Amino acid sequence: MAKHRIALIEGDGIGHEVIPAARRVLDALGFDAEYVEAHAGYEYFLDHGTSTPDATYEAVENTHATLFGAATSPTDKPKGFQGAIRHLRQKYGLYANVRPTKTRPVPGAFQNVDLVIVRENTQGLYVEQERLYGDTAIADTVITRGASQAIGQFATRLAMTRRQQLTVVHKANVLPVTQGLFLNTIMDEARLIDGLNLGTMIVDNAAMQLVRNPQQFDVLVMTNMFGDILSDLAAGLVGGLGIAASGNIGDQFGIFESVHGSAPDIAGKGVANPTATVLAAVLMLQHLGEAELAAKLDNAVNRILEEGPRTRDLGGTAGTEEFTRALIGML
Ligand code: ATP
């Protein structure tokens, strides 16, 4: 019997290209796993009227971790459509969205960046409670003490395994009730930890500081929408969406995915960069306690990014297949 059981969800668009590529890379790495393939996403919704079938829940629940490709978020949501990955995050209480940003050898990357954005993954404005009263649109934002405590503890623990520095990013000066509860709850938690270098930063300043001096940061923790935006900004500092990975982690389950979406403009053309999904697999390996395999794969990715072939999003000419073969060769 294989040591690990992994659910694989291709999802939409380039998910159908990057997940099979990542699976071949994991096999070449020697990762001892049995895979359970499952469906989720917009394409599945269009064919079946639901974005997440029951078999997908079973797959997530009966495996040790899930690797997810990409999901389309249509701006004009059809009736009954629920974003698959947002739904899975809610259903399984995957409260921590972890997005590392590290300098890799790609053109135009900021040097010596090594930070992690920890985004609260289940609340804030993304509870999707919106209403229209005539010409007035209202959206609720939900922050609870419990969820803030959980994400605060997660971020603090992570910071203590790294450079012991935590920055709580907020907008409590304008939203003292919701952002204030988030900020104060995390500060109360984090102050209990000896040796933690704790700071706070207002989100607009954090955006500027991330661009001007990203090297100052270790772990940053923030509410859902701020984390969504700033983690893409951070990804842009070190080479863009093609190499940005994330983990959705709860007390019981973990779903690992690229930060990018389904890239409909390049889907099916064989040019998608699978690196983000491969790096999501690195996060998955770390989560599963396979630190050696994770480090080996991370190093191989760095070498291939340095030596080539590079995919088009990183200024090269390689397609998904050429890049994947080269990475497998490196392993
Ligand atoms: P969605 O509706 O699924 O969010 P999107 O196009 O709005 O799709 P992304 O899928 O994140 O958002 O794509 C943003 C841009 O980055 C697109 O031009 C896309 O081609 C490019 N891109 C995203 N992922 C990759 C990748 N893995 N390799 C190459 N280019 C990518």
Boltz pocket constraint, residues with backbone or C-beta under 6 A from the ligand:
constraints:
  - pocket:
      binder: B
      contacts: [[A, 13], [A, 14], [A, 71], [A, 72], [A, 73], [A, 74], [A, 241], [A, 242], [A, 259], [A, 260], [A, 261], [A, 262], [A, 263], [A, 264], [A, 265], [A, 266], [A, 271], [A, 272], [A, 273], [A, 274], [A, 276], [A, 313]]
      max_distance: 6.0
